[in-house]
Amino acid sequence: MVAILFASSSLSSEIPVSAPAGGQFLSGDPVISKLKPERADGRGYKLIYSVNVPLAVLWKFKTDFDSQLLLSNRFITSHRLVSRKQDEVITETEYSNKPKAIFKWQTTLLPAQHLLKYVLLNPEECGQRYHYGYIQLESAGSGTRVTQVAYFDFFGVSLWANYPFNGGMSHFLKYTAKWEQQTVLEFEHQYEE
């Protein structure tokens, strides 16, 4: 749903950015790893976190591409569903850090695998060279484990990916994971079967 993702066939080497105490995945604590880009330039990341709702609920939340709940995320200033044909969705999103640029995302849903693949269709218009990745959902007890992988390149990407304070990649990803965890719990009733 907070779209941004095209599955790679193999993961590049990972460099941990943040991990819970003891190095174990703990419920609610996002784990971020930097990935070597699949192309000559750019960056990548893998974000893993859990959401305390069943898989079916989170899948419905993430595939509700027409939801106005996205506007409660402080990094999203506008969002709209452009088209949906079977399992291919086109959305347009404007982000607070890049006002006036409309990011046109194509998301392919693979419901049997609980997988969303995404690619930015207009990278040049958004100041990027490329941006693609995937979101994989997996049942984890009574909750859901989310693995998000993205590869991207834009001017200043190295600074953004390595900046350890507010405004950097880690801050953005941690905020996004927390926002989703809280928002889904608050509106879980809308997505229950």
N, C-alpha and C positions, 0 to 999 in steps of 0.2 A: 504494500500500500504506500509507504513512504518510498516511493518508487525510485529506483535508481539501479537495474541489474541485467548476462549471456554466459552460460556456464563454460568454464574451462575444462579441458579434458584432464589436466593434471595441475596440482598446486605447485607453485614455485616455492623456493625456500622461504621459510617464515622467520621473522624477527619479532619476538614478543615486545609489545609496547606497554601493555598493562595486563596484569594477571592478579587474581585474588590471592590472599594470603595462603601460603602453603603450596602454591602452584596448582591448586585444584579448582575446577569449575564449581562455583557456588551459586545457588539459586539467586538470581537478581543481580549478580556482579558481572558486568560486561568484561569480556576478554578480547583484547585487540592485538592483532599481529600485523606487522607490515609484510607485504608480499613483494617479491621481485616482479617487476612488470613483465608481461608476456611479450611486449614490444621493446624496441631499443630504448625508448624514452618513456617517462611517466612513472607512476607509482601504483601500488595496490594495497589493499588491506583485507583482512578477514576479521569480522566482528562476530562474536558468539555471546549470546545472552539467553536467559530463560524468561518466559512469561507465564504467570501463574493462572493460566486458563487452559482448557482442553484444546487439542490440536484443531478440532472442527471449528471452534469459536475463533481462534486466531486466524485460520485460513479464511473464514468469512470476513473478518475484519480487514485483512491485508488485500482481499480481492474486492472490497467495496470501493471501487475506484471513483465513485460519484459522491463519496462521503465528504461532508463539510467539516468533520472532526479534524481533518488535516490542518485546518486553519488555526487550530489551537496550538499547533507546533510553532514556536516563535521564529523558526527559520523559514516558514512557508507563508508567503503573503497572498498568493492566489493559487487556485488549483481547479482544473475542470477536466471532465471526461470528454474527449473528442469523439471517440468511436470505440465500439466493441463488436468484433465479429468472431463468434465462437470463442476460442481461447486466445485471441490476440486483441490487446487493448492499447489505445493511444490516449495519452493524457498530456496536458500542458500545465506546468508548474512554474511559478515565479518564486524565487528565494530572496530572503532579506539581504543576503550578502552579495547579490547580483541583481539589483533592481533593474527593471526594464528588459531583462533578458528572459524570454519565455523558453523554458526547457521542454522540448517535445520528446516524451519517453514512449517507447514501444515495449510493452510487457507481454511476454508469452507465458501463459499459464499451462502447467502440466499437473492437473489435479490429482491424478493417480499417484504421483510422486511428491505432492505438496511442494512443488518447485515453481518459482517465478524467475524467468530469465528477462533481463532488461537491457536496453541499449538506448543511448541518447541519439536521436535521429538528426538533430541539428547542432552538432558540437561547435562548428565554426561560429554560428550566431551567438553561442553562449560563452565564447572565449576559450573553448576547449579543443583539443586535437581529437580526443576520443573519450568515451565513458561507457562502460558496459559491466555486467556482472550478473549475479543471481542471488536469490534468497531461498534457502532450504529450511523447511519446517519439519521437525521430528517430535513425535510424542516422547515425553520424559516424565514418567509417572503420571501425576494428575495435571501436569503442566506441559509446556511446549518449549523445545529448544530451537532457537533461531540461529542459523549460520548465514551471514551475509558476506559475500565476496564482491569486491569491485576493483576494476582497473580503469585508470583515467590519466589524462595528461593535460596540463594547462600551464600558462605562464605563472611561475611562482609555486609550482606544485611541490617542489622539494621543501621549500620553507613551510608551506601549510602542513605537509605530512610530518614534519619534524618539530614544529612549534609546540612546546609543551604546555602553553598557557591558554586562556580563553581566546577563541578564534582559530585555534589549531584543529587538526584532524581528530585527535583524541577527545578534545572537549566536545566537538560536534557529534562524534559517534556515541559518547557516553550520554550526552543530553538526549539524543534521538532514541537510544535504547530505553532510558528512564521514562521519556515521554510516552513511548509505546506501552511499556509495562503499566504505567498508571492509567493511561487512557483506555486501554482494553479492559482493565479491571473495572473502571468506572462505568463503562458502557457495555459490559459483558452481556447483560440481559437482551440487548438489541441483536446479538449475534448467536444466541443459543437456539438450538433446534427445538 
